[in-house]
């Protein structure tokens, strides 16, 4: 399984970005997908989660400004980020928890850089 991440870039403070994470295989059952971020010199932090039933959770730092969603086939997950500030600048990673033939797997996508600067 590969997670293809896209959508990062440079945005001005107050701007918006939408990140995408596409799952390469459809025969794995995706249980949950997450967005993490890691700023230079800091640990990787969980930003948002969406589970199979559609329930979402957010870190306090992004709640109200970010929305995690998925397409109907659960092949792609998005992170819509609004009102971005320099504190949101980081490398953002997609992570999937999946089940295949009764076994659970964990996958990471490549990071995408989000830079917030005027």
C-alpha positions as a printed NumPy array, in Angstrom:
array([[  0.   ,   0.   ,   0.   ],
       [  1.265,   3.435,  -0.87 ],
       [ -0.09 ,   6.727,   0.351],
       [  0.407,   9.493,  -2.168],
       [  0.37 ,  12.899,  -0.515],
       [ -0.04 ,  16.173,  -2.322],
       [ -1.143,  19.725,  -1.773],
       [  1.521,  21.353,   0.329],
       [  3.155,  24.622,  -0.547],
       [  3.642,  28.223,   0.414],
       [  0.688,  30.213,   1.673],
       [  0.34 ,  33.608,   3.277],
       [ -0.895,  33.931,   6.848],
       [ -4.651,  33.673,   6.875],
       [ -4.658,  31.617,   3.717],
       [ -5.87 ,  28.097,   3.009],
       [ -4.493,  24.857,   1.683],
       [ -5.964,  21.461,   1.012],
       [ -3.83 ,  18.383,   1.41 ],
       [ -4.697,  15.087,  -0.243],
       [ -3.698,  11.529,   0.57 ],
       [ -4.56 ,   8.827,  -1.928],
       [ -4.448,   5.148,  -0.998],
       [ -3.016,   3.006,  -3.765],
       [ -4.924,  -0.213,  -3.096],
       [ -8.607,  -0.85 ,  -2.704],
       [ -8.406,  -4.386,  -1.281],
       [ -7.126,  -3.177,   2.063],
       [ -9.804,  -2.148,   4.515],
       [ -8.941,   1.275,   5.858],
       [ -9.915,   1.577,   9.51 ],
       [ -8.694,   5.071,  10.128],
       [ -6.658,   7.745,   8.45 ],
       [ -4.726,  10.463,  10.138],
       [ -2.842,  13.611,   9.383],
       [  0.261,  14.374,  11.405],
       [  2.656,  17.262,  11.236],
       [  6.207,  17.827,  12.325],
       [  7.874,  21.19 ,  12.626],
       [ 11.673,  21.474,  12.69 ],
       [ 13.075,  20.347,  16.025],
       [  9.697,  19.179,  17.287],
       [  7.959,  15.85 ,  17.603],
       [  5.442,  14.593,  15.106],
       [  1.987,  15.515,  16.32 ],
       [ -1.415,  14.177,  15.403],
       [ -3.516,  16.811,  13.664],
       [ -6.707,  15.041,  12.637],
       [ -8.261,  11.593,  12.342],
       [-11.164,  10.135,  10.407],
       [-12.387,   6.629,  11.093],
       [-14.415,   4.218,   9.006],
       [-17.747,   5.438,  10.33 ],
       [-16.85 ,   8.995,   9.437],
       [-16.221,  10.286,  12.926],
       [-13.488,  12.892,  13.063],
       [-11.239,  14.206,  15.782],
       [ -8.871,  17.151,  15.823],
       [ -5.989,  18.496,  17.792],
       [ -6.94 ,  21.513,  19.848],
       [ -4.522,  23.625,  17.848],
       [ -6.437,  23.133,  14.585],
       [-10.021,  22.523,  15.696],
       [-12.335,  24.923,  13.959],
       [ -9.793,  25.745,  11.274],
       [ -9.17 ,  22.363,   9.698],
       [-11.458,  19.723,   8.291],
       [-10.55 ,  16.138,   7.527],
       [-12.731,  14.386,   4.992],
       [-12.673,  11.497,   2.56 ],
       [-14.172,  10.635,  -0.772],
       [-17.006,   8.139,  -1.139],
       [-14.786,   5.196,  -1.951],
       [-12.471,   5.962,   0.967],
       [ -9.562,   6.017,  -1.363],
       [ -8.562,   9.627,  -0.724],
       [ -8.494,  11.654,   2.442],
       [ -8.255,  15.411,   2.538],
       [ -7.186,  17.97 ,   5.073],
       [ -8.64 ,  21.39 ,   4.427],
       [ -6.715,  23.974,   6.389],
       [ -7.969,  27.532,   6.794],
       [ -6.759,  30.622,   8.605],
       [ -3.221,  29.334,   8.49 ],
       [ -0.596,  30.916,  10.681],
       [  3.181,  30.506,  10.84 ],
       [  2.609,  28.079,  13.711],
       [  1.015,  25.7  ,  11.212],
       [  4.175,  25.488,   9.134],
       [  5.468,  21.933,   9.188],
       [  5.884,  18.805,   7.159],
       [  2.502,  17.114,   7.025],
       [  2.215,  13.339,   6.882],
       [ -0.643,  11.033,   6.072],
       [ -1.   ,   7.803,   8.029],
       [ -3.349,   4.872,   7.494],
       [ -4.434,   2.046,   9.761],
       [ -5.573,  -0.826,   7.589],
       [ -6.739,  -4.418,   7.82 ],
       [ -5.987,  -7.088,   5.242],
       [ -6.892, -10.736,   5.675],
       [ -7.398, -10.256,   9.381],
       [ -4.092,  -8.551,  10.013],
       [ -3.594,  -4.896,  10.775],
       [ -1.088,  -2.694,   9.035],
       [  0.17 ,   0.81 ,   9.434],
       [  1.352,   2.954,   6.563],
       [  2.893,   6.397,   6.216],
       [  2.841,   8.62 ,   3.219],
       [  5.669,  10.893,   2.271],
       [  5.583,  14.274,   3.891],
       [  4.483,  17.443,   2.208],
       [  5.866,  20.784,   3.275],
       [  3.494,  23.526,   4.344],
       [  5.092,  26.944,   4.648],
       [  3.151,  29.893,   6.001],
       [  4.868,  33.174,   5.341],
       [  4.206,  36.59 ,   3.93 ]])
